[in-house]
């Protein structure tokens, strides 16, 4: 019955004999999505309509009064229906922007966030004045490949090994690397954490945006997250630190002296993560970087 009501609501704009201009469609869709609890409903309506019309958002503004054909309205309707069911806009469009990249994005991978752009920025800054640049990098839990490909595009590196437990995620990452012409720099491996490495694998940088959401917070997340994004890329036990603990304890074996461990963390986890790093007795004192909202988001420490 729920989907029948949705179909009836969306059908309203097709059954009307009135002219549906671009602006009218945007306004109607904005109200419709807002009623479904969608944040940024105006922006999402514009992105979806631009996608349906195979144009960009700027062209919508330049053609507000242009009537939409029946075929164009039909192309738009299933996209709007998907968003009303709270499917992330990035999955519907099949892409997302990350720093200098446009990445293919679907339900096989976690959607890259602005917070992870800060992690990349900090790693690039750390390597800026090193003669060897980034050197050899290990990206654990690469997902869409956002971190690894960004480092390959923006930094000077010898080689990047990017791992993930999900073969589906690695397919997306490989395709993204190919699209950006960085396949030769990247070695994708399937497996958990350090299990896919050889004994003599040593790195200048170990970087990761690991799962760090507490299991009890699952019910508090928006439907776009807890109903659509891969749970294994989000949740990490009762305190959200299960994967981070293993990353910290395992990284000293594979980091060169003076090498960098860089982790994205949850906004209340900084003290715990800093203490875990201290307990290894393998790192210099850790530092914490804030995100754009002033919350602790990145922890970095150099190998002794």
C-alpha positions as CSV (number, residue, x, y, z in Angstrom):
1,X,0.0,0.0,0.0
2,X,2.9,2.4,0.8
3,X,4.4,2.1,-2.7
4,X,0.9,2.5,-4.2
5,X,0.5,5.8,-2.4
6,X,3.9,6.9,-3.6
7,X,3.0,6.1,-7.2
8,X,-0.2,8.0,-6.9
9,X,1.5,11.1,-5.5
10,X,4.2,11.1,-8.2
11,X,1.6,10.3,-10.9
12,X,-0.1,13.7,-10.1
13,X,2.3,15.7,-12.1
14,X,1.8,13.4,-15.1
15,X,-1.9,13.3,-15.1
16,X,-2.3,17.1,-15.0
17,X,-3.2,18.8,-18.2
18,X,-1.3,21.9,-17.0
19,X,2.1,22.7,-18.4
20,X,5.0,21.4,-16.2
21,X,7.9,23.7,-16.6
22,X,11.4,22.9,-15.1
23,X,10.8,25.3,-12.2
24,X,7.4,24.0,-11.4
25,X,8.7,20.4,-11.4
26,X,11.5,21.4,-9.1
27,X,9.2,23.2,-6.6
28,X,6.7,20.3,-6.6
29,X,9.5,17.7,-6.2
30,X,11.1,19.7,-3.4
31,X,7.9,19.6,-1.4
32,X,7.4,15.9,-2.2
33,X,10.8,14.9,-1.0
34,X,10.6,17.2,2.1
35,X,7.5,15.3,3.0
36,X,9.4,12.1,2.9
37,X,12.0,13.4,5.4
38,X,14.7,14.1,2.8
39,X,17.1,16.8,3.8
40,X,18.3,19.2,1.1
41,X,15.2,18.3,-0.9
42,X,15.5,21.3,-3.3
43,X,19.1,20.5,-4.1
44,X,18.4,16.8,-4.6
45,X,15.4,17.6,-6.8
46,X,17.6,19.7,-9.0
47,X,20.4,17.1,-9.3
48,X,17.8,14.4,-10.2
49,X,16.1,16.5,-12.8
50,X,19.4,17.5,-14.4
51,X,20.4,13.9,-14.5
52,X,17.1,12.9,-16.1
53,X,17.5,15.6,-18.7
54,X,21.2,14.8,-19.3
55,X,22.3,18.3,-18.5
56,X,23.8,20.2,-15.5
57,X,22.1,22.2,-12.8
58,X,23.2,25.5,-14.3
59,X,21.1,24.7,-17.4
60,X,18.1,24.2,-15.2
61,X,18.4,27.8,-14.0
62,X,18.8,29.1,-17.5
63,X,15.7,27.2,-18.7
64,X,13.3,27.5,-15.7
65,X,10.3,28.3,-18.0
66,X,10.9,25.5,-20.5
67,X,8.1,22.9,-20.6
68,X,9.0,19.3,-19.9
69,X,7.9,16.7,-22.4
70,X,6.0,13.6,-21.3
71,X,9.1,11.6,-22.1
72,X,11.3,13.8,-19.8
73,X,8.7,13.6,-17.0
74,X,8.7,9.8,-17.3
75,X,12.5,9.7,-17.1
76,X,12.5,11.8,-14.0
77,X,9.7,9.9,-12.1
78,X,11.6,6.7,-11.1
79,X,14.6,8.8,-9.9
80,X,12.3,10.8,-7.7
81,X,10.7,7.6,-6.4
82,X,14.1,6.1,-5.5
83,X,15.1,9.2,-3.6
84,X,11.7,9.3,-1.8
85,X,12.6,5.8,-0.5
86,X,15.7,7.4,1.0
87,X,18.2,5.9,-1.4
88,X,21.3,8.1,-1.3
89,X,21.5,10.6,-4.1
90,X,25.1,9.4,-4.8
91,X,23.8,5.9,-5.6
92,X,21.0,7.2,-7.8
93,X,23.4,9.4,-9.8
94,X,26.1,6.7,-9.7
95,X,28.9,9.2,-8.8
96,X,30.2,11.5,-6.1
97,X,32.8,14.3,-6.0
98,X,35.8,13.8,-3.7
99,X,38.6,16.5,-3.8
100,X,39.8,16.6,-7.4
101,X,38.0,13.3,-8.4
102,X,34.6,12.2,-9.6
103,X,34.2,8.7,-8.3
104,X,31.8,6.0,-9.4
105,X,29.7,5.2,-6.4
106,X,27.0,2.6,-5.8
107,X,25.7,0.4,-3.0
108,X,28.8,-1.8,-3.1
109,X,30.8,1.0,-1.4
110,X,30.6,3.6,1.4
111,X,29.9,7.0,0.0
112,X,33.1,9.2,0.4
113,X,32.6,12.0,2.9
114,X,34.1,15.5,3.2
115,X,35.7,14.3,6.5
116,X,37.8,11.9,4.6
117,X,39.1,14.7,2.4
118,X,40.6,16.1,5.5
119,X,42.4,12.8,6.1
120,X,43.9,13.0,2.6
121,X,44.9,16.6,3.1
122,X,46.8,15.9,6.3
123,X,48.7,13.0,4.7
124,X,49.6,15.1,1.7
125,X,50.8,17.9,4.0
126,X,52.9,15.5,6.0
127,X,54.7,14.3,2.9
128,X,55.0,17.8,1.3
129,X,58.6,18.4,2.3
130,X,59.9,14.9,2.3
131,X,62.4,14.2,-0.6
132,X,60.7,10.8,-1.2
133,X,57.2,12.4,-1.0
134,X,54.6,9.9,0.0
135,X,56.9,7.0,-0.7
136,X,55.1,3.6,-0.4
137,X,51.5,3.8,0.9
138,X,49.1,1.2,2.4
139,X,45.4,2.2,2.3
140,X,43.4,-0.2,4.4
141,X,39.7,-0.4,3.7
142,X,39.9,1.5,0.4
143,X,36.2,1.2,-0.5
144,X,35.6,3.3,-3.6
145,X,39.4,4.0,-3.8
146,X,38.9,7.7,-2.7
147,X,42.0,7.9,-0.5
148,X,44.3,5.8,-2.6
149,X,43.5,7.5,-5.9
150,X,43.5,11.0,-4.4
151,X,47.0,10.4,-3.1
152,X,48.1,9.0,-6.4
153,X,46.7,12.0,-8.3
154,X,47.8,14.7,-5.9
155,X,51.0,13.4,-4.4
156,X,54.3,11.9,-5.3
157,X,54.3,8.2,-4.5
158,X,56.2,5.1,-5.5
159,X,53.4,2.6,-5.0
160,X,50.1,2.3,-3.2
161,X,48.7,-1.0,-2.0
162,X,44.9,-0.6,-1.4
163,X,43.0,-3.4,0.5
164,X,39.4,-4.2,1.3
165,X,37.6,-7.2,2.6
166,X,34.9,-6.7,0.0
167,X,35.6,-8.0,-3.6
168,X,32.7,-5.9,-4.8
169,X,34.2,-2.7,-3.3
170,X,37.5,-3.5,-5.0
171,X,35.8,-3.8,-8.4
172,X,34.5,-0.2,-7.9
173,X,37.9,1.0,-6.8
174,X,39.7,-0.6,-9.7
175,X,37.2,1.0,-12.1
176,X,37.8,4.4,-10.5
177,X,41.5,4.0,-10.7
178,X,41.3,3.2,-14.4
179,X,39.0,6.2,-15.0
180,X,41.6,8.5,-13.5
181,X,44.6,6.8,-15.2
182,X,46.2,5.6,-12.0
183,X,45.9,1.8,-12.3
184,X,49.7,1.3,-12.7
185,X,50.3,3.1,-9.4
186,X,47.8,1.0,-7.4
187,X,47.9,-2.6,-6.3
188,X,44.4,-3.7,-5.1
189,X,44.3,-6.7,-2.7
190,X,41.3,-8.4,-1.1
191,X,41.7,-9.3,2.5
192,X,41.4,-8.1,6.1
193,X,43.7,-5.5,7.4
194,X,47.4,-6.7,7.2
195,X,46.6,-10.3,6.2
196,X,47.3,-9.7,2.5
197,X,50.8,-8.4,3.0
198,X,54.2,-10.1,2.7
199,X,56.7,-10.1,5.6
200,X,59.0,-7.7,3.7
201,X,56.2,-5.2,2.9
202,X,57.2,-1.9,4.5
203,X,55.5,1.4,4.1
204,X,56.1,5.1,4.6
205,X,52.4,5.6,5.3
206,X,49.6,3.5,6.6
207,X,46.3,5.3,6.1
208,X,42.7,4.2,6.7
209,X,39.2,5.4,7.0
210,X,38.0,2.3,8.9
211,X,34.6,1.3,10.3
212,X,34.2,3.3,13.5
213,X,30.5,3.6,14.3
214,X,29.3,2.1,17.6
215,X,26.8,-0.7,17.0
216,X,24.2,0.8,19.3
217,X,24.1,3.9,17.1
218,X,22.8,2.0,14.2
219,X,19.2,2.9,15.0
220,X,20.0,6.6,15.2
221,X,21.4,6.9,11.7
222,X,19.5,8.3,8.8
223,X,17.9,5.7,6.5
224,X,20.3,6.7,3.7
225,X,23.1,5.2,5.9
226,X,21.7,2.3,7.8
227,X,19.4,1.0,5.1
228,X,21.6,1.5,2.1
229,X,25.4,1.7,2.8
230,X,27.4,-1.4,3.4
231,X,27.3,-2.1,7.2
232,X,30.8,-3.8,7.3
233,X,32.2,-0.4,6.2
234,X,30.4,1.4,9.1
235,X,30.1,-0.6,12.3
236,X,32.9,-1.8,14.5
237,X,31.6,-3.3,17.8
238,X,30.2,-1.8,20.9
239,X,32.6,1.2,21.1
240,X,33.3,1.4,17.4
241,X,37.0,0.7,18.0
242,X,37.3,-3.0,17.1
243,X,39.0,-2.3,13.7
244,X,41.0,0.7,14.9
245,X,42.5,-1.5,17.7
246,X,43.7,-4.0,15.2
247,X,45.0,-1.3,12.9
248,X,47.1,0.3,15.6
249,X,48.5,-2.9,17.0
250,X,49.4,-4.3,13.6
251,X,50.8,-1.2,11.9
252,X,54.2,-1.0,13.7
253,X,55.4,-4.2,12.0
254,X,54.8,-2.7,8.5
255,X,55.8,1.0,9.0
256,X,59.3,2.1,8.3
257,X,61.0,4.2,11.1
258,X,59.6,7.7,10.8
259,X,56.6,6.4,8.9
260,X,53.1,7.8,9.4
261,X,50.0,6.2,10.7
262,X,46.9,8.3,9.8
263,X,43.4,7.3,10.8
264,X,39.9,8.8,10.5
265,X,38.0,8.4,13.7
266,X,34.6,9.1,15.2
267,X,34.1,12.5,16.8
268,X,34.3,11.2,20.4
269,X,37.1,8.6,20.0
270,X,40.2,10.8,19.9
271,X,41.3,10.2,23.5
272,X,40.9,6.4,23.3
273,X,42.7,6.3,20.0
274,X,45.6,8.4,21.2
275,X,45.9,6.2,24.2
276,X,45.9,3.0,22.1
277,X,48.7,4.5,20.0
278,X,50.7,5.4,23.2
279,X,50.3,1.9,24.6
280,X,52.1,0.3,21.6
281,X,55.3,2.2,22.6
282,X,56.1,2.3,18.9
283,X,55.1,5.8,18.0
284,X,55.9,9.4,18.8
285,X,53.1,11.3,20.6
286,X,50.0,11.3,18.4
287,X,48.3,14.5,17.1
288,X,44.6,15.1,16.4
289,X,43.1,17.1,13.6
290,X,39.7,18.6,13.6
291,X,37.0,18.5,10.9
292,X,35.2,21.5,9.5
293,X,32.8,21.4,12.4
294,X,35.6,21.6,15.0
295,X,35.3,17.9,15.9
296,X,38.2,15.5,16.3
297,X,38.4,13.5,13.1
298,X,42.0,12.5,12.2
299,X,44.7,11.0,14.4
300,X,48.3,10.9,13.2
301,X,51.4,9.4,14.7
302,X,55.0,8.8,13.4
303,X,56.7,5.5,13.9
304,X,59.7,5.6,16.2
